[in-house]
Amino acid sequence: MTTLSLFEQAGVAVAEPEPTTEYRLGNRVVQIPLRKKRREACKRLMGILAELEGKDIYIGSYEAGGRHFWINNLKLARLQLEWHPLRLKHDPNYIPSVIVLWGSRAAQVRIFTDYLVA
């Protein structure tokens, strides 16, 4: 038995709304799209990581957004960066979904940019 929803029957494409955050100042309310803030935070982070590439770094502490694990005093020797999906340099709106920090001996830290906000 096949059932059709009203949207499929009418041929309407359903899209999810862009996530926003709400700021209040007195009785004024502003909603700012999180995608814009995430893009700004990614650009800032990618600039910092590009300067650190090839150097030995210590990660003092890092807690993933899902709080599944916590890293303390991790050394990544000869830092290498990797972006997923592959970075398109000509696209100014590019936001990688995962930034991978590689060290020696297959040590790695994955930063999921879904949790990254400026």
Backbone hydrogen bonds, N-H to C=O, Kabsch-Sander energy under -0.5 kcal/mol:
donor,donor_aa,acceptor,acceptor_aa,energy
9,Q,5,S,-2.3
10,A,6,L,-2.0
11,G,7,F,-1.0
12,V,7,F,-2.3
15,A,13,A,-0.5
21,T,32,I,-2.5
23,Y,30,V,-3.0
25,L,28,R,-2.4
28,R,25,L,-2.0
30,V,23,Y,-2.6
32,I,21,T,-2.5
32,I,30,V,-0.6
34,L,19,P,-2.6
35,R,19,P,-0.6
36,K,33,P,-0.6
37,K,33,P,-1.2
38,R,34,L,-3.0
39,R,35,R,-2.2
40,E,36,K,-2.1
41,A,37,K,-2.5
42,C,38,R,-2.5
43,K,39,R,-2.3
44,R,40,E,-2.1
45,L,41,A,-2.5
46,M,42,C,-3.1
47,G,43,K,-1.8
48,I,44,R,-1.7
49,L,45,L,-2.7
50,A,46,M,-1.9
51,E,47,G,-1.3
52,L,48,I,-1.3
53,E,49,L,-0.9
54,G,79,L,-2.7
55,K,52,L,-2.0
57,I,76,L,-2.4
59,I,74,L,-3.3
60,G,58,Y,-0.8
62,Y,71,I,-2.0
64,A,69,F,-1.3
67,R,64,A,-1.7
71,I,62,Y,-2.8
73,N,59,I,-0.5
73,N,60,G,-1.6
74,L,59,I,-1.9
76,L,57,I,-2.9
76,L,74,L,-0.5
77,A,75,K,-0.6
79,L,55,K,-2.5
80,Q,102,W,-2.2
82,E,100,V,-1.5
84,H,98,V,-2.2
89,K,87,R,-0.7
91,D,88,L,-1.3
94,Y,91,D,-1.3
97,S,84,H,-1.6
98,V,84,H,-2.0
99,I,111,I,-2.5
100,V,82,E,-2.9
100,V,98,V,-0.5
101,L,99,I,-0.5
101,L,109,V,-3.1
102,W,80,Q,-3.1
102,W,100,V,-0.6
103,G,107,A,-3.3
106,A,103,G,-0.5
107,A,104,S,-1.4
109,V,101,L,-2.0
111,I,99,I,-3.3
111,I,109,V,-0.5
112,F,110,R,-0.6
113,T,97,S,-1.5
113,T,111,I,-0.7
115,Y,112,F,-1.5
116,L,113,T,-0.9
117,V,115,Y,-0.6
